[in-house]
Amino acid sequence: MAQSVSCNSCAYYEDHIANSTKVAENAGLCRFNPPVTQPEPNARGLWPVVTASDWCGHFSTETRN
């Protein structure tokens, strides 16, 4: 059986609260890249929000040092 390569099985996926302190249904944060900056100078950066079934070329079953 082939392994799923979707975000929810990636080592860099965090499935609890998406940026707004609300739990987003079927969504989480991608922790592979740093947070994305916002257009306002005083705004904090936000982690990209992805759905559990999304995927990308950075998929990893283990975190790398």
LUMNUFI-411807 format. One record per atom (N, C-alpha, C): atom name; x, y, z; residue number from 0. Coordinates in steps of 0.1 Angstrom, whole numbers, always signed. Layout:
N
<pt atom="CA" c1="X" c2="Y" c3="Z" n="NUM"/>
...
END
This chain:
65
<pt atom="N" c1="+8" c2="-12" c3="+0" n="0"/>
<pt atom="CA" c1="+0" c2="+0" c3="+0" n="0"/>
<pt atom="C" c1="+9" c2="+13" c3="+0" n="0"/>
<pt atom="N" c1="+6" c2="+22" c3="-8" n="1"/>
<pt atom="CA" c1="+14" c2="+34" c3="-9" n="1"/>
<pt atom="C" c1="+11" c2="+43" c3="+2" n="1"/>
<pt atom="N" c1="+21" c2="+50" c3="+7" n="2"/>
<pt atom="CA" c1="+20" c2="+60" c3="+18" n="2"/>
<pt atom="C" c1="+14" c2="+73" c3="+13" n="2"/>
<pt atom="N" c1="+5" c2="+79" c3="+21" n="3"/>
<pt atom="CA" c1="-1" c2="+91" c3="+18" n="3"/>
<pt atom="C" c1="+9" c2="+102" c3="+19" n="3"/>
<pt atom="N" c1="+10" c2="+111" c3="+9" n="4"/>
<pt atom="CA" c1="+19" c2="+122" c3="+9" n="4"/>
<pt atom="C" c1="+12" c2="+136" c3="+11" n="4"/>
<pt atom="N" c1="+1" c2="+135" c3="+18" n="5"/>
<pt atom="CA" c1="-7" c2="+148" c3="+20" n="5"/>
<pt atom="C" c1="-2" c2="+155" c3="+33" n="5"/>
<pt atom="N" c1="-5" c2="+167" c3="+35" n="6"/>
<pt atom="CA" c1="+0" c2="+175" c3="+46" n="6"/>
<pt atom="C" c1="-2" c2="+169" c3="+59" n="6"/>
<pt atom="N" c1="-14" c2="+163" c3="+62" n="7"/>
<pt atom="CA" c1="-16" c2="+157" c3="+75" n="7"/>
<pt atom="C" c1="-7" c2="+146" c3="+79" n="7"/>
<pt atom="N" c1="+1" c2="+140" c3="+70" n="8"/>
<pt atom="CA" c1="+10" c2="+130" c3="+74" n="8"/>
<pt atom="C" c1="+25" c2="+135" c3="+72" n="8"/>
<pt atom="N" c1="+26" c2="+148" c3="+70" n="9"/>
<pt atom="CA" c1="+40" c2="+154" c3="+69" n="9"/>
<pt atom="C" c1="+45" c2="+158" c3="+83" n="9"/>
<pt atom="N" c1="+58" c2="+157" c3="+85" n="10"/>
<pt atom="CA" c1="+65" c2="+161" c3="+97" n="10"/>
<pt atom="C" c1="+63" c2="+176" c3="+100" n="10"/>
<pt atom="N" c1="+61" c2="+184" c3="+90" n="11"/>
<pt atom="CA" c1="+61" c2="+198" c3="+91" n="11"/>
<pt atom="C" c1="+47" c2="+204" c3="+93" n="11"/>
<pt atom="N" c1="+37" c2="+195" c3="+93" n="12"/>
<pt atom="CA" c1="+23" c2="+199" c3="+95" n="12"/>
<pt atom="C" c1="+19" c2="+200" c3="+109" n="12"/>
<pt atom="N" c1="+13" c2="+211" c3="+113" n="13"/>
<pt atom="CA" c1="+8" c2="+213" c3="+127" n="13"/>
<pt atom="C" c1="-7" c2="+215" c3="+126" n="13"/>
<pt atom="N" c1="-15" c2="+206" c3="+132" n="14"/>
<pt atom="CA" c1="-29" c2="+205" c3="+130" n="14"/>
<pt atom="C" c1="-38" c2="+211" c3="+141" n="14"/>
<pt atom="N" c1="-33" c2="+220" c3="+149" n="15"/>
<pt atom="CA" c1="-41" c2="+225" c3="+159" n="15"/>
<pt atom="C" c1="-48" c2="+239" c3="+156" n="15"/>
<pt atom="N" c1="-42" c2="+250" c3="+159" n="16"/>
<pt atom="CA" c1="-49" c2="+263" c3="+156" n="16"/>
<pt atom="C" c1="-42" c2="+270" c3="+145" n="16"/>
<pt atom="N" c1="-50" c2="+275" c3="+135" n="17"/>
<pt atom="CA" c1="-45" c2="+282" c3="+124" n="17"/>
<pt atom="C" c1="-45" c2="+297" c3="+127" n="17"/>
<pt atom="N" c1="-34" c2="+303" c3="+126" n="18"/>
<pt atom="CA" c1="-31" c2="+317" c3="+128" n="18"/>
<pt atom="C" c1="-41" c2="+326" c3="+135" n="18"/>
<pt atom="N" c1="-53" c2="+324" c3="+135" n="19"/>
<pt atom="CA" c1="-63" c2="+333" c3="+141" n="19"/>
<pt atom="C" c1="-68" c2="+329" c3="+155" n="19"/>
<pt atom="N" c1="-61" c2="+319" c3="+161" n="20"/>
<pt atom="CA" c1="-65" c2="+314" c3="+174" n="20"/>
<pt atom="C" c1="-78" c2="+306" c3="+174" n="20"/>
<pt atom="N" c1="-84" c2="+304" c3="+162" n="21"/>
<pt atom="CA" c1="-96" c2="+296" c3="+161" n="21"/>
<pt atom="C" c1="-91" c2="+283" c3="+154" n="21"/>
<pt atom="N" c1="-98" c2="+272" c3="+158" n="22"/>
<pt atom="CA" c1="-95" c2="+259" c3="+152" n="22"/>
<pt atom="C" c1="-102" c2="+259" c3="+138" n="22"/>
<pt atom="N" c1="-94" c2="+258" c3="+128" n="23"/>
<pt atom="CA" c1="-100" c2="+257" c3="+114" n="23"/>
<pt atom="C" c1="-102" c2="+243" c3="+110" n="23"/>
<pt atom="N" c1="-114" c2="+240" c3="+106" n="24"/>
<pt atom="CA" c1="-118" c2="+226" c3="+103" n="24"/>
<pt atom="C" c1="-110" c2="+221" c3="+92" n="24"/>
<pt atom="N" c1="-104" c2="+209" c3="+93" n="25"/>
<pt atom="CA" c1="-96" c2="+203" c3="+83" n="25"/>
<pt atom="C" c1="-84" c2="+211" c3="+78" n="25"/>
<pt atom="N" c1="-79" c2="+220" c3="+87" n="26"/>
<pt atom="CA" c1="-67" c2="+228" c3="+83" n="26"/>
<pt atom="C" c1="-57" c2="+228" c3="+94" n="26"/>
<pt atom="N" c1="-45" c2="+232" c3="+90" n="27"/>
<pt atom="CA" c1="-34" c2="+233" c3="+99" n="27"/>
<pt atom="C" c1="-23" c2="+243" c3="+94" n="27"/>
<pt atom="N" c1="-12" c2="+243" c3="+100" n="28"/>
<pt atom="CA" c1="-1" c2="+252" c3="+96" n="28"/>
<pt atom="C" c1="+10" c2="+244" c3="+90" n="28"/>
<pt atom="N" c1="+16" c2="+250" c3="+79" n="29"/>
<pt atom="CA" c1="+28" c2="+244" c3="+73" n="29"/>
<pt atom="C" c1="+40" c2="+250" c3="+80" n="29"/>
<pt atom="N" c1="+48" c2="+242" c3="+87" n="30"/>
<pt atom="CA" c1="+60" c2="+247" c3="+94" n="30"/>
<pt atom="C" c1="+73" c2="+245" c3="+86" n="30"/>
<pt atom="N" c1="+72" c2="+242" c3="+73" n="31"/>
<pt atom="CA" c1="+84" c2="+240" c3="+66" n="31"/>
<pt atom="C" c1="+92" c2="+253" c3="+64" n="31"/>
<pt atom="N" c1="+85" c2="+263" c3="+59" n="32"/>
<pt atom="CA" c1="+91" c2="+276" c3="+56" n="32"/>
<pt atom="C" c1="+88" c2="+286" c3="+67" n="32"/>
<pt atom="N" c1="+95" c2="+297" c3="+69" n="33"/>
<pt atom="CA" c1="+93" c2="+306" c3="+79" n="33"/>
<pt atom="C" c1="+79" c2="+313" c3="+77" n="33"/>
<pt atom="N" c1="+74" c2="+320" c3="+87" n="34"/>
<pt atom="CA" c1="+61" c2="+327" c3="+85" n="34"/>
<pt atom="C" c1="+62" c2="+338" c3="+74" n="34"/>
<pt atom="N" c1="+51" c2="+340" c3="+68" n="35"/>
<pt atom="CA" c1="+50" c2="+350" c3="+57" n="35"/>
<pt atom="C" c1="+48" c2="+364" c3="+63" n="35"/>
<pt atom="N" c1="+55" c2="+374" c3="+58" n="36"/>
<pt atom="CA" c1="+54" c2="+387" c3="+64" n="36"/>
<pt atom="C" c1="+41" c2="+393" c3="+59" n="36"/>
<pt atom="N" c1="+36" c2="+403" c3="+66" n="37"/>
<pt atom="CA" c1="+23" c2="+410" c3="+63" n="37"/>
<pt atom="C" c1="+26" c2="+424" c3="+58" n="37"/>
<pt atom="N" c1="+17" c2="+430" c3="+50" n="38"/>
<pt atom="CA" c1="+19" c2="+443" c3="+44" n="38"/>
<pt atom="C" c1="+21" c2="+454" c3="+54" n="38"/>
<pt atom="N" c1="+15" c2="+453" c3="+66" n="39"/>
<pt atom="CA" c1="+16" c2="+464" c3="+76" n="39"/>
<pt atom="C" c1="+29" c2="+462" c3="+84" n="39"/>
<pt atom="N" c1="+36" c2="+473" c3="+87" n="40"/>
<pt atom="CA" c1="+49" c2="+472" c3="+94" n="40"/>
<pt atom="C" c1="+48" c2="+466" c3="+108" n="40"/>
<pt atom="N" c1="+37" c2="+468" c3="+115" n="41"/>
<pt atom="CA" c1="+35" c2="+463" c3="+128" n="41"/>
<pt atom="C" c1="+28" c2="+449" c3="+129" n="41"/>
<pt atom="N" c1="+24" c2="+444" c3="+118" n="42"/>
<pt atom="CA" c1="+17" c2="+431" c3="+118" n="42"/>
<pt atom="C" c1="+28" c2="+420" c3="+119" n="42"/>
<pt atom="N" c1="+24" c2="+409" c3="+126" n="43"/>
<pt atom="CA" c1="+33" c2="+398" c3="+127" n="43"/>
<pt atom="C" c1="+32" c2="+389" c3="+115" n="43"/>
<pt atom="N" c1="+42" c2="+381" c3="+113" n="44"/>
<pt atom="CA" c1="+42" c2="+371" c3="+102" n="44"/>
<pt atom="C" c1="+32" c2="+360" c3="+105" n="44"/>
<pt atom="N" c1="+27" c2="+353" c3="+95" n="45"/>
<pt atom="CA" c1="+18" c2="+342" c3="+97" n="45"/>
<pt atom="C" c1="+23" c2="+330" c3="+90" n="45"/>
<pt atom="N" c1="+21" c2="+318" c3="+96" n="46"/>
<pt atom="CA" c1="+24" c2="+306" c3="+90" n="46"/>
<pt atom="C" c1="+14" c2="+303" c3="+79" n="46"/>
<pt atom="N" c1="+18" c2="+297" c3="+68" n="47"/>
<pt atom="CA" c1="+8" c2="+293" c3="+57" n="47"/>
<pt atom="C" c1="-2" c2="+283" c3="+63" n="47"/>
<pt atom="N" c1="-15" c2="+286" c3="+60" n="48"/>
<pt atom="CA" c1="-25" c2="+277" c3="+64" n="48"/>
<pt atom="C" c1="-28" c2="+267" c3="+52" n="48"/>
<pt atom="N" c1="-28" c2="+254" c3="+55" n="49"/>
<pt atom="CA" c1="-31" c2="+244" c3="+45" n="49"/>
<pt atom="C" c1="-42" c2="+235" c3="+50" n="49"/>
<pt atom="N" c1="-48" c2="+228" c3="+40" n="50"/>
<pt atom="CA" c1="-58" c2="+218" c3="+45" n="50"/>
<pt atom="C" c1="-50" c2="+204" c3="+47" n="50"/>
<pt atom="N" c1="-56" c2="+196" c3="+54" n="51"/>
<pt atom="CA" c1="-50" c2="+183" c3="+57" n="51"/>
<pt atom="C" c1="-47" c2="+175" c3="+44" n="51"/>
<pt atom="N" c1="-55" c2="+177" c3="+34" n="52"/>
<pt atom="CA" c1="-53" c2="+169" c3="+21" n="52"/>
<pt atom="C" c1="-45" c2="+176" c3="+11" n="52"/>
<pt atom="N" c1="-39" c2="+188" c3="+14" n="53"/>
<pt atom="CA" c1="-30" c2="+195" c3="+5" n="53"/>
<pt atom="C" c1="-17" c2="+187" c3="+4" n="53"/>
<pt atom="N" c1="-8" c2="+190" c3="-5" n="54"/>
<pt atom="CA" c1="+5" c2="+184" c3="-6" n="54"/>
<pt atom="C" c1="+14" c2="+194" c3="-13" n="54"/>
<pt atom="N" c1="+27" c2="+191" c3="-11" n="55"/>
<pt atom="CA" c1="+37" c2="+200" c3="-18" n="55"/>
<pt atom="C" c1="+50" c2="+191" c3="-20" n="55"/>
<pt atom="N" c1="+60" c2="+197" c3="-26" n="56"/>
<pt atom="CA" c1="+73" c2="+190" c3="-29" n="56"/>
<pt atom="C" c1="+82" c2="+189" c3="-17" n="56"/>
<pt atom="N" c1="+78" c2="+195" c3="-5" n="57"/>
<pt atom="CA" c1="+86" c2="+195" c3="+7" n="57"/>
<pt atom="C" c1="+82" c2="+183" c3="+16" n="57"/>
<pt atom="N" c1="+73" c2="+175" c3="+12" n="58"/>
<pt atom="CA" c1="+68" c2="+164" c3="+21" n="58"/>
<pt atom="C" c1="+79" c2="+156" c3="+27" n="58"/>
<pt atom="N" c1="+78" c2="+154" c3="+40" n="59"/>
<pt atom="CA" c1="+88" c2="+146" c3="+47" n="59"/>
<pt atom="C" c1="+81" c2="+138" c3="+59" n="59"/>
<pt atom="N" c1="+84" c2="+126" c3="+60" n="60"/>
<pt atom="CA" c1="+79" c2="+118" c3="+71" n="60"/>
<pt atom="C" c1="+87" c2="+120" c3="+84" n="60"/>
<pt atom="N" c1="+99" c2="+126" c3="+83" n="61"/>
<pt atom="CA" c1="+108" c2="+129" c3="+94" n="61"/>
<pt atom="C" c1="+113" c2="+143" c3="+93" n="61"/>
<pt atom="N" c1="+115" c2="+149" c3="+105" n="62"/>
<pt atom="CA" c1="+121" c2="+163" c3="+105" n="62"/>
<pt atom="C" c1="+136" c2="+161" c3="+103" n="62"/>
<pt atom="N" c1="+142" c2="+170" c3="+96" n="63"/>
<pt atom="CA" c1="+156" c2="+170" c3="+92" n="63"/>
<pt atom="C" c1="+164" c2="+179" c3="+101" n="63"/>
<pt atom="N" c1="+176" c2="+176" c3="+105" n="64"/>
<pt atom="CA" c1="+183" c2="+185" c3="+114" n="64"/>
<pt atom="C" c1="+192" c2="+194" c3="+106" n="64"/>
END
